[in-house]
Amino acid sequence: MKRFLWVLIPFILRVLPAAAQGEWELKTEKDGIKVYTGAMPDSKIKAIKVECTYNATPGQLVATIMDVTTAPEWVYHVKSAVLLKQVSPAELYYYSEVNLPWPAANRDYVAHLVVSQDPDTKVVTIDGPAVPGWVPVKKGVVRIDHSIGKWTITPAGRGQIRVVYTIHLDPGGSLPAWLVNMFATDAPVQIFKSLRAQLQRPEYKNSYLAFLQ
């Protein structure tokens, strides 16, 4: 169960407004991956921040994340990930369902991912709120409607990037906040280790994205 709560969120990538004042508490550090938690106003669910460095380019990471249909290959417990609409190479909508262990019900969501880049600093961000509609609610599956977070990808020189990922969501249903918070720090390490390996696949390692400089 240590992973199941985190797997709700790796692809719901949105701007995080809270714990943004620096009040993050380091919870774990392993294999170069740091995981922090932070309190959110009016919420018992803590926000999560992950920091790490990859031997990759911003384009490699963006290509990996935007290839949403491959999520079941490297994100724990993802049952399905379906592209709904490709607006442009830098914008899309997709649907995903996540398997949770009994007795918890599966969760699902629709996310709107948008990539942008600062023309001066070359820092890349990926935002994408969960959005209502698009896919009818399924019987026995809890829909995630509220989630916020953000990827920030900064070139670090020598073929490296610094990645900061922040996330906060309401998983819905009857999951108690203390349980969400208890298991939210272990799985990120495993997921970001898997992401490190995914980045080295030829289709991402040799990727070229015209909308990134």
C-alpha positions as MATLAB code, in Angstrom:
seq = 'MKRFLWVLIPFILRVLPAAAQGEWELKTEKDGIKVYTGAMPDSKIKAIKVECTYNATPGQLVATIMDVTTAPEWVYHVKSAVLLKQVSPAELYYYSEVNLPWPAANRDYVAHLVVSQDPDTKVVTIDGPAVPGWVPVKKGVVRIDHSIGKWTITPAGRGQIRVVYTIHLDPGGSLPAWLVNMFATDAPVQIFKSLRAQLQRPEYKNSYLAFLQ';
ca = [
       0.000    0.000    0.000;
       2.984    2.320    0.234;
       2.665    3.290   -3.412;
      -1.030    3.338   -4.107;
      -1.833    6.887   -3.011;
       0.997    8.500   -4.939;
       0.073    6.822   -8.193;
      -3.037    8.937   -8.413;
      -1.030   11.988   -9.363;
       2.050   11.723  -11.558;
       0.332   13.024  -14.659;
      -2.003   15.639  -13.176;
       0.410   18.519  -13.525;
      -0.736   21.893  -12.305;
       0.371   25.174  -10.676;
       0.656   24.720   -6.915;
      -0.218   27.892   -4.988;
       0.448   26.698   -1.440;
       3.434   25.550    0.554;
       5.031   27.861   -2.012;
       6.341   30.096    0.740;
       9.183   27.711    1.502;
       7.520   25.778    4.323;
       8.526   22.369    3.013;
       9.693   19.552    5.291;
      12.147   16.997    3.907;
      10.649   13.530    4.441;
      12.987   11.242    2.541;
      16.067   11.313    0.316;
      17.217    8.331   -1.703;
      19.086    7.793   -4.981;
      19.354   11.543   -5.491;
      15.589   12.040   -5.114;
      14.304   14.323   -2.354;
      10.671   14.233   -1.246;
       9.121   17.025    0.819;
       5.681   17.612    2.307;
       3.984   20.918    3.045;
       0.757   22.023    4.703;
      -2.019   23.465    2.554;
      -4.505   26.087    3.777;
      -7.946   24.606    4.518;
      -6.855   21.062    3.685;
      -5.843   18.055    5.774;
      -4.049   16.592    2.737;
      -0.427   17.657    2.499;
       1.218   18.902   -0.655;
       4.203   16.990   -2.054;
       7.375   18.303   -3.663;
       9.952   16.125   -5.411;
      13.400   17.332   -6.458;
      15.975   15.461   -8.511;
      18.538   15.780  -11.293;
      18.476   13.707  -14.483;
      21.029   13.117  -17.205;
      18.659   14.322  -19.893;
      17.460   17.350  -21.807;
      14.226   19.247  -21.166;
      12.949   17.836  -24.449;
      13.506   14.258  -23.307;
      11.472   14.759  -20.157;
       8.690   16.636  -21.931;
       8.480   13.965  -24.628;
       8.218   11.258  -21.966;
       5.496   12.995  -19.975;
       3.460   14.005  -23.019;
       3.510   10.437  -24.319;
       0.631    9.769  -21.936;
      -0.401    6.384  -23.319;
       2.847    4.852  -22.026;
       2.033    5.697  -18.413;
       1.105    2.081  -17.536;
       4.660    1.064  -18.480;
       6.339    3.034  -15.700;
       3.756    4.517  -13.321;
       2.643    2.097  -10.621;
      -0.966    0.899  -10.696;
      -2.023    2.911  -13.742;
      -4.676    0.765  -15.367;
      -5.128    2.869  -18.495;
      -4.142    6.174  -20.060;
      -5.982    7.339  -23.160;
      -5.282   10.398  -25.278;
      -8.551   12.291  -25.754;
      -7.438   15.293  -27.802;
      -4.067   16.461  -29.107;
      -4.529   20.221  -29.394;
      -0.916   20.783  -30.432;
       2.487   19.183  -29.738;
       2.542   21.231  -26.513;
      -1.070   20.737  -25.391;
      -3.361   17.756  -24.911;
      -6.221   16.232  -22.944;
      -6.098   12.676  -21.647;
      -8.006   10.267  -19.421;
      -6.474    7.863  -16.917;
      -7.755    5.257  -14.477;
      -5.658    4.114  -11.522;
      -5.953    0.726   -9.820;
      -6.149    0.890   -6.039;
      -5.970   -2.142   -3.772;
      -9.121   -3.440   -2.145;
     -11.121   -2.128   -0.360;
     -10.407    1.248   -1.976;
     -12.195    2.064   -5.225;
     -10.245    2.906   -8.361;
      -9.761    6.582   -9.173;
      -9.842    8.300  -12.555;
      -9.434   11.779  -13.989;
      -9.194   13.864  -17.133;
      -6.198   16.187  -17.324;
      -5.319   19.090  -19.607;
      -1.533   19.281  -20.071;
       0.154   22.421  -21.380;
       3.902   22.904  -21.899;
       5.517   26.344  -21.905;
       9.071   27.677  -21.899;
      10.616   30.922  -20.733;
      12.435   32.327  -23.789;
      15.191   33.872  -21.671;
      15.958   31.264  -19.000;
      14.866   28.252  -21.137;
      13.094   26.865  -18.066;
      10.228   24.574  -19.101;
       7.008   24.125  -17.150;
       4.206   21.623  -17.559;
       0.838   22.553  -16.094;
      -2.410   20.647  -16.413;
      -5.418   20.885  -14.148;
      -7.852   18.050  -13.824;
     -10.879   19.124  -15.852;
     -14.544   18.127  -15.565;
     -16.516   16.378  -18.261;
     -15.039   14.717  -21.323;
     -15.586   11.200  -19.968;
     -18.739   10.006  -18.163;
     -18.293    8.994  -14.538;
     -17.914    5.222  -14.241;
     -19.843    3.151  -11.732;
     -17.575    2.049   -8.895;
     -14.775    4.472   -9.861;
     -14.173    7.721   -7.950;
     -13.544   10.749  -10.158;
     -10.729   13.119   -9.138;
     -11.941   16.647   -9.847;
      -9.590   18.757   -7.741;
      -5.824   18.655   -8.196;
      -3.049   21.220   -8.584;
       0.643   20.865   -9.298;
       3.533   21.748  -11.565;
       6.689   20.429  -13.204;
       9.599   22.863  -13.453;
      12.463   21.674  -15.660;
      15.650   23.731  -15.519;
      18.709   23.130  -17.737;
      21.671   22.468  -15.424;
      24.500   22.177  -17.951;
      26.605   19.165  -18.935;
      23.572   17.358  -20.311;
      21.615   17.538  -17.064;
      18.286   18.973  -15.942;
      17.020   19.885  -12.488;
      13.438   18.768  -11.946;
      11.058   20.126   -9.323;
       7.597   18.582   -9.153;
       4.873   19.866   -6.816;
       1.424   18.383   -6.360;
      -1.662   18.610   -4.203;
      -4.947   16.826   -4.806;
      -8.145   15.670   -3.224;
      -8.396   11.926   -3.966;
     -12.110   11.954   -3.195;
     -14.067    9.165   -1.620;
     -13.519    8.033    1.953;
      -9.727    7.813    2.133;
      -8.707    9.450    5.423;
      -6.230   12.303    5.221;
      -3.823   10.695    7.705;
      -3.559    7.630    5.471;
      -2.926    9.718    2.359;
      -0.182   11.634    4.151;
       1.389    8.511    5.650;
       2.023    6.826    2.316;
       2.621    9.871    0.134;
       6.402   10.016    0.569;
       7.561    6.467   -0.246;
       6.182    5.921   -3.730;
       7.589    9.133   -5.302;
      11.109    7.744   -4.989;
      10.139    4.599   -6.872;
       8.261    6.515   -9.559;
      11.050    8.985  -10.187;
      13.571    6.156  -10.365;
      11.399    4.536  -13.023;
      11.145    7.859  -14.836;
      14.957    8.091  -14.891;
      15.092    4.759  -16.713;
      12.212    5.683  -19.049;
      14.091    8.785  -20.187;
      16.847    6.628  -21.655;
      14.568    4.826  -24.098;
      15.604    5.644  -27.704;
      12.292    7.251  -28.622;
      12.785    9.846  -25.859;
      16.556   10.089  -25.718;
      16.680   11.047  -29.392;
      13.519   13.143  -29.377;
      13.322   16.610  -30.886;
      10.524   19.030  -29.969;
      10.301   22.033  -32.255;
       8.430   24.130  -29.690;
      11.359   23.955  -27.228;
      14.609   25.872  -27.632;
];
